[in-house]
Amino acid sequence: MKSVKNANWFCPIFRKNIAEGMCLHINYERLGFLSDGCLDEILKVTGMNRDEVNRTCEACQNRPNIGV
């Protein structure tokens, strides 16, 4: 069994595996629980807009269940 500390999930936004914590951070900011600029940086790097990020995250099979 893989250690949670080392858990990596495939992210369709970045098209590669990312740390579980990064995935959670993206989703927390996307849902308005955090506001530290991570999502703004993702928009710059990927060229996506917020709607595209939201649709991508909502459709992701690895999306964490964060109680929302």
Secondary structure as the mmCIF struct_conf table of DSSP 4:
data_model
#
loop_
_struct_conf.conf_type_id
_struct_conf.id
_struct_conf.beg_label_comp_id
_struct_conf.beg_label_asym_id
_struct_conf.beg_label_seq_id
_struct_conf.end_label_comp_id
_struct_conf.end_label_asym_id
_struct_conf.end_label_seq_id
HELX_RH_3T_P HELX_RH_3T_P1 VAL A 4 ASN A 6
STRN STRN1 ASN A 8 CYS A 11
TURN_TY1_P TURN_TY1_P1 PRO A 12 ARG A 15
STRN STRN2 LYS A 16 ALA A 19
HELX_RH_AL_P HELX_RH_AL_P1 GLU A 20 ARG A 30
TURN_TY1_P TURN_TY1_P2 LEU A 31 GLY A 32
BEND BEND1 PHE A 33 PHE A 33
BEND BEND2 ASP A 36 GLY A 37
HELX_RH_AL_P HELX_RH_AL_P2 CYS A 38 THR A 46
HELX_RH_AL_P HELX_RH_AL_P3 ARG A 50 ALA A 59
TURN_TY1_P TURN_TY1_P3 GLN A 61 ASN A 62
#
